[in-house]
Amino acid sequence: MLQPTFLLLKEPFCALEEITREQIKEHLLAIHAPQRWTAFFVTHSVVMVSRHLHTAM
């Protein structure tokens, strides 16, 4: 299996229903914890940025 150092996620949750979106976010956090890669989110959602990212630029 590949072990990336970063992921580029362009609007990864925009077309998902709220319940599915939350499940996918939880899954990403679960797989991120032991590997500690960097995720770059490209989004137009200020809400997502303010609630779910530790550092936003």
N, C-alpha and C positions, 0 to 999 in steps of 0.2 A: 504494500500500500504506500502511496506517496505521502510524504509528510511536508506539506507546504509551510513556508515561513509567513506567507500572507495570503489572504483571500480578497478578491475584489467582488463585491456584491452590489449590483446595480438594481435598485428598487426591488429588493428581494421579497418584500412583504406586501407590495402595493395591491396585488390582485387577490389576496387571501381574505377569507372571512376572519372576523376577530378571534374566534376560538382557535382556528387553525393557525393563525399568525402567532398567537401566544404559545401554542405547542411547538412550533418551529423555532421560536426564539429560545424556549427552554432547552430544546434539543441542541441548538448551537452552543449555548452556554455549557451544557453537559460535555460536549465533545471538545470544547475549547479548554476547559479547566486543566486536564492533564497535559495538553500539548502546548498551550500558550502561544499560538500564532497570532498575528495581527490581522484584523479584519477592517477593510476599507468599505464603508457603506456610502453609496451614492444615492441620495434621496432628496426629495423636495418636501418631506414631512418634518417640519420643525418639532412637532410633538415627539416623533420617534427619536430624533437627535437629543432632545432635552431629557427624555425619560430613560433611554436605554444605552447611551454611550457614556463611557467614563471620560473620554477626551474627544472633543469635537473641534475641528478647525474649519 
